[in-house]
Amino acid sequence: MGRVAVVDADRCKPKDCTRPCISFCPMVRGRVEAIRMDEERGLPVIVEELCSGCGICVKKCPFHALKVLNVPEELEGECVHRYGPNSFKLYRLPIPRRGLITGLIGKNGIGKTTALRILSGEVKPNLGEWSTPPSWDEVIRRFRGSLLQNYFRDLSMGRLRIIVKPQNLLDLFPDMDLKASDLMEDGGEVEEASDSKGVIEALDAADLMGKRLSTLSGGELQRVALALTISREGDVYIFDEPSSHLDVYQRIRASKAVRGLVEKGKTVILSEHDLVMLDYLSDQVCLLYGEPGVYGIVSHVHGARQGVNVYLDGYIPDENVRFRREAIKFQAASMRMRDKPLGISWPEMEFSYNGEGFTLRVHAGDVRSGEVIAVLGPNGIGKTTFIKLIAGLLPCRGVRPPTEGYRVSYKPQQIYSRFEGTAGELLSRVEVAPSLRDVAEERVIGPLGLSHLLDKRVDRLSGGELQKIAVAACILRDADIYLIDEPSAYLDVEERLTASRVIREIVEERKGYAFVVEHDLTAAHLLADAVMIFQGVPGVKGEANPPTTFGEGVNTFLKELDVTFRRDPETGRLRANKPGSRIDRIQREKGEYYAATVPQSG
């Protein structure tokens, strides 16, 4: 077996410990220097060729800074890149094809962005030889016999024009004082823009062009970034998480705009955590698996449907690799009836900010005991306002808060890391429900992957880590009503599905009441008993319809989106039908914009 050892430079504090990783190493005690101190870097160095893989150093490290894992020996010849000694290692690369969209799916920290940076030319692959990087000729020789051989030859000779929409939008917008229209003009930032006006309209971004970038929200910046990327003339287009901050309406629009590139024969590669959007967009999919932050392996290419299903199953048949213990299955949410005991009801309500501007009208409705209601609708339509009304955080003239007298646990949309202390100290301040006190680690902390974060300062947590801590704090709290605003933001696909499952199980078990604002339809499908559909004009007026069954509500929602969905027969997940396909036409004729089973032609 090969071996990958990683030292987390942020966690390792050799000045604050007795260096047990070295003193307890059996190989070092046997006078074999398998681990030594690099005084120049101030970090220990694990010599992977000499390491026995016993794992004692990993267990002894008081800061959990070391990881040593085995990998198949045959993979060593397929290492594409390594950032340095005892750092992340990437094996293999996705193979882009002209006229097709190649989608990447995998956890955060598994190498998706690294793979995209290599294919964009931003990072030159070093084939694992970080100390003596190979020449382009050696890189090209490594990939001989594959499509990547020609790709890297053209890339090294400057024959490929590659357009990138990065994950961090600040990399695309270094000057936030510019107007969006300044970037879209021909001859400046955008060269040979092709039909940029049509792209802007397709993304519903026309009203953003005259605004300064510094005044735009995350979703608005994302749409400008997509418009700028798609409008540029190039050979290869790379999109790193194109759906971030977008609502469902905007995601569908963005998907259609990106698909327009392949109709022109362009090569498109993208990384995406929204399974519906990934499946809808991609022609082929590569899975990335391994250990986040340690190593990532790119699978062979699969068809879009097969690739997503393989990922959910956790087993890759053609490689005989199981990377997850259990498969992820989806219950037929459309079959769930609202037959649980009556719980909390609310009357018709109306709210406006300072009596003018945006107005929200809420129809009378109720939430049942143990029920999770998914709140769906575009950005700026009043979903968060509704949650605050229910929580009693906003006054509604003439109406008492429907949750008065109930204990409320609220996770807001925007989370700030102002707490001065560790994640563990933050969670210790939560008044945990009695039924969860002895099983919090097993039911919430462990599944959400928070165990290794408990000793980390809150102000040093990433967006995804902070989100998981916030979800855990909300769902662990001893409350009757759980109001959770966008729990999937910043989470990868597995974290989203795990969070959804944890929320549903806890609410159902405690017979509580939950409202969850969600833009990821796959996550909503997994957690919701019922849905509330918000309609209206974003930023002007919103209308909150009463809760209804998942199937009925989503059918109304998708009809407004003008897209049809069905459930996959193998996994039960939601799938968007390709526009104009046979199934799409059949469902439209029946008025079934959401079908629980694959429709058959008659």
VMD Tcl script that draws the C-alpha trace (Angstrom):
set ca {
  {0.00 0.00 0.00}
  {1.05 3.56 -0.67}
  {0.84 6.14 2.07}
  {-0.21 9.80 2.27}
  {0.75 11.83 5.33}
  {-0.49 15.38 5.89}
  {0.55 17.92 8.52}
  {-2.00 20.71 9.06}
  {0.18 23.81 9.42}
  {-2.70 25.78 10.97}
  {-3.25 23.25 13.74}
  {0.33 22.10 14.43}
  {1.90 23.97 17.39}
  {5.24 22.29 18.15}
  {6.20 25.10 20.58}
  {3.15 24.25 22.72}
  {3.74 20.51 23.02}
  {6.48 17.97 23.78}
  {6.43 16.70 20.19}
  {4.85 13.33 21.04}
  {4.48 12.56 17.31}
  {8.26 12.10 17.22}
  {8.96 10.69 20.67}
  {6.27 7.98 20.47}
  {6.97 6.90 16.87}
  {8.04 3.20 16.87}
  {10.21 3.74 13.79}
  {12.07 6.64 15.44}
  {12.59 4.53 18.56}
  {14.09 1.90 16.27}
  {16.50 4.56 14.92}
  {14.61 4.98 11.61}
  {13.90 8.69 11.07}
  {10.33 8.27 9.76}
  {9.35 11.60 11.30}
  {11.66 14.49 12.07}
  {11.47 18.20 12.85}
  {12.05 20.67 10.02}
  {13.46 23.57 12.00}
  {13.29 25.91 9.00}
  {9.54 25.44 8.54}
  {8.91 24.86 12.23}
  {6.84 21.74 11.46}
  {7.37 17.99 11.67}
  {8.00 16.13 8.42}
  {6.73 12.59 7.93}
  {8.78 10.53 5.47}
  {6.03 8.51 3.81}
  {8.42 5.88 2.40}
  {9.67 5.09 5.92}
  {6.37 5.46 7.80}
  {4.85 2.17 8.98}
  {1.33 3.60 9.05}
  {0.75 2.61 12.68}
  {-1.17 5.84 13.38}
  {0.39 6.42 16.81}
  {1.53 9.96 15.88}
  {-2.02 10.78 14.74}
  {-3.48 9.66 18.07}
  {-0.81 11.29 20.20}
  {-0.97 14.74 18.58}
  {-2.84 17.00 21.05}
  {-3.87 19.38 18.27}
  {-5.19 16.76 15.80}
  {-2.79 18.16 13.19}
  {-1.62 14.88 11.62}
  {-3.29 12.46 9.25}
  {-1.72 9.31 7.81}
  {-3.77 7.22 5.38}
  {-3.14 4.28 3.08}
  {-3.88 4.47 -0.64}
  {-3.63 1.74 -3.30}
  {-0.03 1.38 -4.51}
  {-1.06 1.54 -8.16}
  {-2.37 5.08 -7.67}
  {1.13 6.43 -7.06}
  {1.79 6.46 -10.81}
  {-1.35 8.58 -11.29}
  {-0.53 11.47 -8.93}
  {-1.21 14.72 -10.80}
  {-0.32 17.37 -8.23}
  {0.92 17.95 -4.72}
  {1.32 21.36 -3.13}
  {4.35 20.52 -0.99}
  {5.73 18.12 1.66}
  {3.03 16.41 3.71}
  {0.27 18.30 1.90}
  {-2.84 17.49 -0.14}
  {-2.38 15.08 -3.04}
  {-4.57 14.83 -6.17}
  {-4.78 11.68 -8.27}
  {-6.02 11.79 -11.89}
  {-7.91 14.56 -13.66}
  {-11.34 14.97 -15.28}
  {-11.22 14.63 -19.06}
  {-13.02 17.56 -20.74}
  {-14.64 16.99 -24.14}
  {-15.59 19.51 -26.77}
  {-19.32 20.10 -27.09}
  {-20.03 18.50 -23.70}
  {-20.42 19.71 -20.13}
  {-18.29 17.78 -17.64}
  {-19.53 18.04 -14.05}
  {-17.49 17.40 -10.90}
  {-19.10 16.14 -7.72}
  {-17.48 15.58 -4.34}
  {-16.96 16.87 -0.82}
  {-15.33 20.18 0.03}
  {-11.53 19.86 0.30}
  {-11.42 16.82 -1.99}
  {-9.64 18.53 -4.92}
  {-12.37 19.88 -7.23}
  {-11.00 23.44 -7.24}
  {-7.43 22.10 -7.61}
  {-8.48 20.10 -10.68}
  {-10.20 23.15 -12.18}
  {-7.16 25.35 -11.51}
  {-4.95 22.83 -13.32}
  {-7.29 22.59 -16.32}
  {-7.52 26.40 -16.45}
  {-3.73 26.72 -16.64}
  {-3.56 28.62 -13.35}
  {-1.64 25.74 -11.74}
  {0.88 23.65 -13.66}
  {0.62 19.97 -12.63}
  {3.81 18.82 -10.91}
  {2.95 15.08 -10.98}
  {3.72 14.91 -7.26}
  {7.28 16.22 -7.72}
  {6.82 19.46 -5.83}
  {10.55 19.98 -5.17}
  {11.62 19.47 -8.82}
  {8.57 20.30 -11.00}
  {8.49 18.57 -14.41}
  {8.60 20.39 -17.74}
  {5.54 20.68 -19.97}
  {7.01 17.96 -22.21}
  {7.11 15.58 -19.23}
  {3.54 16.48 -18.26}
  {2.32 15.90 -21.82}
  {4.21 12.60 -21.95}
  {2.50 11.44 -18.74}
  {-0.93 11.82 -20.37}
  {-0.04 10.31 -23.74}
  {-2.80 8.20 -25.23}
  {-5.57 10.25 -23.60}
  {-7.47 13.38 -24.57}
  {-5.51 15.24 -21.89}
  {-2.35 14.85 -23.96}
  {-3.69 17.16 -26.68}
  {-5.36 19.39 -24.08}
  {-2.11 20.09 -22.23}
  {-0.15 20.44 -25.47}
  {-2.56 23.15 -26.66}
  {-2.59 24.73 -23.18}
  {1.21 24.86 -22.96}
  {1.45 26.43 -26.42}
  {-1.20 29.07 -25.71}
  {-3.67 27.67 -28.22}
  {-6.55 27.41 -25.74}
  {-8.46 30.45 -24.60}
  {-9.86 29.51 -21.21}
  {-12.57 31.55 -19.47}
  {-13.00 30.98 -15.72}
  {-15.77 31.84 -13.26}
  {-13.91 31.33 -9.95}
  {-15.39 30.18 -6.66}
  {-14.29 33.39 -4.93}
  {-15.90 36.20 -6.93}
  {-13.41 38.75 -5.61}
  {-10.83 37.05 -7.85}
  {-12.97 38.10 -10.82}
  {-13.82 41.57 -9.50}
  {-10.62 43.11 -8.09}
  {-12.11 46.62 -8.38}
  {-15.49 46.66 -6.63}
  {-16.01 50.35 -7.42}
  {-16.64 49.56 -11.08}
  {-20.15 49.26 -12.48}
  {-21.22 45.89 -13.84}
  {-21.76 47.48 -17.26}
  {-18.10 48.59 -17.35}
  {-17.01 44.95 -17.35}
  {-19.50 43.95 -20.03}
  {-18.40 46.51 -22.61}
  {-16.54 45.26 -25.67}
  {-12.84 45.89 -25.94}
  {-12.19 46.38 -22.22}
  {-12.45 43.54 -19.74}
  {-14.53 41.58 -22.23}
  {-13.02 40.79 -25.60}
  {-15.16 39.87 -28.57}
  {-18.31 39.55 -26.46}
  {-20.86 37.47 -28.31}
  {-24.48 38.38 -27.80}
  {-23.81 39.71 -24.30}
  {-27.20 41.42 -24.26}
  {-28.98 38.10 -24.77}
  {-26.92 36.51 -21.99}
  {-27.74 39.36 -19.60}
  {-31.45 39.01 -20.33}
  {-31.30 35.21 -19.96}
  {-29.79 35.67 -16.49}
  {-32.28 38.42 -15.57}
  {-29.32 40.70 -14.85}
  {-30.25 43.78 -16.92}
  {-31.21 45.82 -13.86}
  {-27.80 45.11 -12.29}
  {-25.67 46.57 -15.07}
  {-25.88 50.18 -13.90}
  {-25.01 49.40 -10.28}
  {-21.61 49.43 -8.65}
  {-20.29 45.98 -7.75}
  {-19.81 47.02 -4.11}
  {-23.58 47.54 -3.74}
  {-24.61 44.12 -5.08}
  {-25.62 41.12 -2.95}
  {-23.93 37.72 -3.25}
  {-26.61 36.42 -5.64}
  {-26.44 39.56 -7.79}
  {-22.64 39.35 -8.00}
  {-22.97 35.70 -9.03}
  {-25.29 36.60 -11.90}
  {-22.94 39.36 -13.09}
  {-20.02 36.90 -12.90}
  {-21.94 34.34 -14.95}
  {-22.94 36.95 -17.54}
  {-19.35 38.15 -17.83}
  {-17.98 34.60 -18.16}
  {-20.53 33.35 -20.69}
  {-20.27 36.52 -22.82}
  {-16.52 36.17 -23.31}
  {-15.25 34.43 -26.41}
  {-13.25 31.32 -25.53}
  {-12.62 27.64 -26.23}
  {-12.97 26.24 -22.72}
  {-15.30 27.55 -19.98}
  {-14.77 26.65 -16.33}
  {-17.39 27.33 -13.64}
  {-16.56 26.76 -9.96}
  {-19.86 26.51 -8.01}
  {-22.07 28.59 -10.35}
  {-25.23 28.20 -8.22}
  {-23.86 29.73 -4.99}
  {-26.19 32.44 -3.57}
  {-28.76 31.90 -6.36}
  {-32.39 31.00 -5.75}
  {-34.07 28.14 -7.62}
  {-35.41 30.44 -10.35}
  {-31.98 31.92 -10.97}
  {-30.34 28.47 -10.94}
  {-32.59 27.25 -13.73}
  {-31.91 30.41 -15.74}
  {-28.17 30.02 -15.17}
  {-28.30 26.37 -16.24}
  {-29.97 27.27 -19.52}
  {-27.43 30.03 -20.17}
  {-24.47 27.71 -19.54}
  {-25.96 24.98 -21.73}
  {-26.08 27.53 -24.55}
  {-22.27 27.32 -24.69}
  {-22.19 23.65 -25.71}
  {-24.67 24.37 -28.48}
  {-21.83 26.46 -29.95}
  {-19.41 23.54 -29.64}
  {-17.59 24.87 -26.58}
  {-15.94 22.77 -23.86}
  {-17.45 23.31 -20.40}
  {-16.24 22.02 -17.03}
  {-17.98 22.81 -13.75}
  {-18.02 21.97 -10.06}
  {-21.43 22.01 -8.38}
  {-23.00 20.94 -5.05}
  {-26.66 21.24 -6.12}
  {-27.46 17.75 -7.45}
  {-30.47 18.94 -9.45}
  {-28.45 21.62 -11.21}
  {-25.46 19.30 -11.75}
  {-27.67 16.62 -13.32}
  {-29.60 19.18 -15.39}
  {-26.41 20.80 -16.70}
  {-23.98 17.92 -17.19}
  {-23.53 15.51 -20.06}
  {-20.91 13.52 -18.16}
  {-19.78 13.44 -14.53}
  {-16.56 12.68 -12.65}
  {-16.74 11.76 -8.97}
  {-14.03 12.89 -6.54}
  {-13.51 10.76 -3.46}
  {-10.84 10.22 -0.82}
  {-10.16 12.10 2.43}
  {-10.81 15.86 2.46}
  {-7.63 17.82 3.00}
  {-5.46 14.70 2.58}
  {-5.99 13.26 -0.90}
  {-8.55 13.20 -3.68}
  {-9.09 10.71 -6.49}
  {-10.91 11.60 -9.70}
  {-13.06 8.73 -10.96}
  {-13.45 7.66 -14.54}
  {-16.15 9.42 -16.55}
  {-19.82 8.43 -16.11}
  {-23.03 9.61 -17.74}
  {-24.78 12.36 -15.74}
  {-27.58 10.19 -14.33}
  {-25.34 7.20 -13.66}
  {-22.63 9.35 -12.10}
  {-24.96 11.07 -9.62}
  {-26.58 7.74 -8.72}
  {-23.17 6.12 -8.19}
  {-22.19 9.01 -5.92}
  {-25.35 8.61 -3.83}
  {-24.81 4.85 -3.65}
  {-21.25 5.35 -2.39}
  {-19.85 2.53 -4.53}
  {-18.08 2.84 -7.91}
  {-18.57 -0.51 -9.72}
  {-16.03 0.01 -12.51}
  {-13.29 0.77 -9.94}
  {-14.60 -1.60 -7.22}
  {-14.31 1.18 -4.65}
  {-16.70 1.92 -1.78}
  {-16.13 5.44 -0.45}
  {-19.21 5.69 1.81}
  {-20.64 3.06 4.15}
  {-24.30 3.68 3.39}
  {-26.21 4.69 0.28}
  {-28.32 7.85 0.34}
  {-31.96 7.13 -0.52}
  {-34.88 9.52 -0.87}
  {-38.33 8.80 0.51}
  {-41.24 9.56 -1.80}
  {-41.90 13.00 -0.34}
  {-44.79 13.54 -2.74}
  {-46.63 10.65 -1.07}
  {-46.39 12.19 2.42}
  {-49.82 13.34 3.55}
  {-50.48 16.12 6.03}
  {-52.10 13.68 8.44}
  {-50.13 14.46 11.58}
  {-51.88 15.96 14.64}
  {-52.83 19.62 14.37}
  {-50.30 21.95 15.94}
  {-49.86 25.70 15.50}
  {-51.99 27.86 13.22}
  {-51.67 31.48 12.16}
  {-54.22 33.95 10.79}
  {-53.89 36.00 7.64}
  {-51.14 38.56 8.17}
  {-49.72 41.51 6.26}
  {-46.41 43.23 6.86}
  {-44.54 46.13 5.28}
  {-41.33 47.87 6.25}
  {-42.17 51.34 7.64}
  {-45.53 51.17 5.91}
  {-43.97 51.48 2.46}
  {-41.69 49.60 0.11}
  {-41.82 45.81 0.22}
  {-45.12 44.28 1.40}
  {-45.71 40.66 2.41}
  {-49.15 39.08 2.58}
  {-49.36 35.80 4.48}
  {-52.37 33.51 3.99}
  {-53.74 31.67 7.00}
  {-52.19 28.26 7.56}
  {-50.94 25.73 10.09}
  {-48.00 23.46 10.88}
  {-48.56 19.96 12.25}
  {-46.79 18.19 15.12}
  {-43.47 16.68 13.96}
  {-43.80 18.36 10.55}
  {-41.02 20.02 8.53}
  {-42.21 22.68 6.09}
  {-39.86 23.72 3.29}
  {-40.22 27.39 2.36}
  {-39.61 27.87 -1.39}
  {-39.48 30.96 -3.56}
  {-37.15 33.47 -5.24}
  {-34.79 35.79 -3.38}
  {-36.34 39.03 -2.11}
  {-39.87 37.59 -1.97}
  {-40.31 37.62 1.84}
  {-39.25 34.16 3.02}
  {-36.88 35.46 5.71}
  {-39.45 38.13 6.66}
  {-42.03 35.37 7.20}
  {-39.61 33.41 9.39}
  {-39.02 36.53 11.52}
  {-42.78 37.11 11.79}
  {-43.28 33.56 13.01}
  {-40.39 33.96 15.46}
  {-41.88 37.21 16.79}
  {-38.79 39.18 15.72}
  {-40.93 41.48 13.56}
  {-44.19 43.06 14.77}
  {-47.37 42.45 12.81}
  {-49.99 45.10 13.54}
  {-53.12 43.71 15.18}
  {-51.86 40.09 15.23}
  {-50.16 38.31 18.12}
  {-47.12 36.21 17.14}
  {-48.42 32.69 16.40}
  {-45.51 31.22 18.36}
  {-46.25 33.19 21.56}
  {-45.82 30.86 24.51}
  {-43.68 28.42 22.54}
  {-39.91 28.00 22.79}
  {-38.28 29.03 19.50}
  {-34.87 28.06 18.10}
  {-33.80 30.30 15.22}
  {-30.88 29.97 12.79}
  {-30.67 33.17 10.75}
  {-29.64 33.43 7.11}
  {-26.55 35.51 7.85}
  {-24.16 34.00 10.39}
  {-21.37 36.01 12.00}
  {-18.31 34.64 13.81}
  {-18.31 37.19 16.64}
  {-18.10 34.63 19.45}
  {-14.76 34.81 21.24}
  {-13.98 31.20 21.98}
  {-13.97 27.72 20.47}
  {-16.81 25.95 18.67}
  {-17.04 23.54 21.62}
  {-17.47 26.42 24.07}
  {-20.18 27.90 21.85}
  {-22.14 24.64 21.73}
  {-21.70 24.17 25.50}
  {-23.78 27.33 26.02}
  {-26.75 25.81 24.18}
  {-29.56 24.56 26.42}
  {-29.71 21.09 24.89}
  {-33.01 19.19 24.82}
  {-33.07 16.52 27.58}
  {-33.62 13.72 25.05}
  {-30.44 14.74 23.19}
  {-28.02 15.42 26.06}
  {-26.55 11.93 26.15}
  {-26.67 11.32 22.40}
  {-25.69 14.72 20.96}
  {-22.37 13.34 19.67}
  {-24.03 10.33 18.05}
  {-27.10 12.09 16.63}
  {-25.81 15.56 15.65}
  {-22.11 16.34 16.31}
  {-20.73 13.20 14.67}
  {-22.98 13.08 11.58}
  {-22.35 16.78 10.85}
  {-18.59 16.20 11.09}
  {-18.05 18.65 13.95}
  {-15.92 16.54 16.31}
  {-12.60 17.84 14.94}
  {-13.86 21.45 14.98}
  {-14.77 21.68 18.68}
  {-11.32 22.95 19.71}
  {-11.12 25.44 16.84}
  {-11.80 29.13 17.42}
  {-15.13 30.28 15.99}
  {-13.55 33.31 14.31}
  {-11.27 30.96 12.33}
  {-14.03 28.72 11.00}
  {-14.79 28.66 7.27}
  {-18.27 29.51 5.97}
  {-19.24 25.84 5.74}
  {-17.87 25.00 9.20}
  {-19.69 27.96 10.73}
  {-22.91 26.89 9.01}
  {-22.71 23.37 10.45}
  {-22.06 24.72 13.95}
  {-25.08 27.04 13.59}
  {-27.34 24.19 12.40}
  {-26.15 21.97 15.27}
  {-26.77 24.70 17.86}
  {-30.26 25.32 16.47}
  {-31.38 21.70 16.30}
  {-29.86 20.70 19.67}
  {-31.64 23.53 21.54}
  {-34.56 22.59 23.76}
  {-37.35 24.19 21.71}
  {-40.80 23.57 20.27}
  {-40.34 25.44 16.99}
  {-37.27 25.39 14.75}
  {-36.85 28.20 12.23}
  {-33.89 27.46 9.95}
  {-32.96 29.91 7.19}
  {-30.87 28.40 4.32}
  {-29.04 25.58 6.13}
  {-27.42 24.36 2.86}
  {-25.47 27.57 2.16}
  {-21.69 26.90 1.94}
  {-22.14 23.15 2.46}
  {-21.06 20.46 0.03}
  {-23.50 17.91 -1.35}
  {-23.01 15.29 1.40}
  {-23.12 17.89 4.17}
  {-26.39 19.25 2.75}
  {-28.02 15.84 2.68}
  {-26.72 14.94 6.15}
  {-27.95 18.24 7.62}
  {-31.37 17.68 6.03}
  {-31.61 14.18 7.44}
  {-30.53 15.30 10.95}
  {-33.08 18.16 10.98}
  {-35.91 15.90 9.86}
  {-35.12 13.10 12.32}
  {-34.82 15.40 15.36}
  {-38.00 17.39 14.59}
  {-40.01 14.24 13.92}
  {-38.74 12.49 17.03}
  {-39.36 15.48 19.32}
  {-42.76 16.19 17.73}
  {-41.65 19.76 17.12}
  {-42.50 22.18 14.32}
  {-39.98 23.31 11.71}
  {-39.84 25.87 8.91}
  {-36.79 25.57 6.65}
  {-35.99 28.13 3.94}
  {-34.22 26.21 1.18}
  {-33.00 26.80 -2.39}
  {-31.60 23.29 -2.95}
  {-34.54 21.20 -4.14}
  {-32.71 17.92 -3.42}
  {-32.26 18.93 0.22}
  {-35.89 20.12 0.41}
  {-37.04 16.81 -1.08}
  {-35.16 14.90 1.61}
  {-36.37 16.85 4.65}
  {-39.85 18.24 3.90}
  {-43.29 16.89 4.76}
  {-44.96 19.94 3.21}
  {-44.04 23.11 1.36}
  {-44.97 26.79 1.41}
  {-44.71 28.52 -1.97}
  {-43.91 32.24 -2.05}
  {-44.93 34.20 -5.14}
  {-44.97 37.85 -6.19}
  {-42.48 40.45 -7.40}
  {-39.07 40.28 -5.67}
  {-38.30 43.42 -3.71}
  {-41.82 44.81 -4.24}
  {-44.46 42.42 -2.90}
  {-44.66 38.83 -1.79}
  {-47.48 36.38 -1.13}
  {-47.04 33.40 1.20}
  {-49.40 30.59 0.26}
  {-50.60 28.20 2.98}
  {-48.66 24.94 3.47}
  {-49.61 22.09 1.18}
  {-48.37 18.57 0.46}
  {-44.94 18.30 -1.12}
  {-46.21 16.95 -4.44}
  {-48.95 19.55 -4.88}
  {-46.76 22.46 -3.77}
  {-43.73 21.54 -5.88}
  {-45.95 20.98 -8.92}
  {-47.19 24.59 -8.59}
  {-43.64 25.81 -8.00}
  {-42.18 24.03 -11.05}
  {-45.04 25.17 -13.29}
  {-44.06 28.75 -12.47}
  {-40.42 27.86 -13.23}
  {-41.55 26.26 -16.52}
  {-39.48 23.12 -15.96}
  {-40.56 19.52 -15.33}
  {-39.11 17.14 -12.74}
  {-39.41 13.45 -12.04}
  {-38.08 11.08 -9.40}
  {-35.21 8.79 -10.32}
  {-36.40 5.15 -10.16}
  {-33.17 3.93 -8.50}
  {-32.46 6.54 -5.82}
  {-35.76 8.42 -5.57}
  {-33.94 11.76 -6.01}
  {-35.37 14.66 -8.00}
  {-34.28 14.94 -11.64}
  {-34.93 17.84 -13.99}
  {-36.09 16.73 -17.43}
  {-34.16 18.01 -20.42}
  {-36.31 20.65 -22.19}
  {-38.19 19.18 -25.15}
  {-37.39 15.57 -24.21}
  {-40.06 12.88 -24.55}
  {-40.65 12.74 -20.78}
  {-40.76 16.54 -20.59}
  {-43.46 16.67 -23.29}
  {-45.54 13.88 -21.71}
  {-45.52 15.51 -18.27}
  {-46.44 18.92 -19.67}
  {-49.40 17.40 -21.54}
  {-50.61 15.86 -18.26}
  {-49.92 19.02 -16.26}
  {-47.53 17.03 -14.08}
  {-44.58 19.34 -13.63}
  {-43.50 17.08 -10.79}
  {-44.01 13.34 -11.31}
  {-43.36 10.87 -8.52}
  {-42.51 8.13 -11.05}
  {-41.03 8.05 -14.54}
  {-43.97 8.62 -16.92}
  {-44.56 6.06 -19.62}
  {-45.77 6.85 -23.11}
  {-49.16 5.53 -23.91}
}
mol new
graphics top color blue
foreach p $ca { graphics top sphere $p radius 0.5 }
foreach p [lrange $ca 0 end-1] q [lrange $ca 1 end] { graphics top cylinder $p $q radius 0.2 }
display resetview
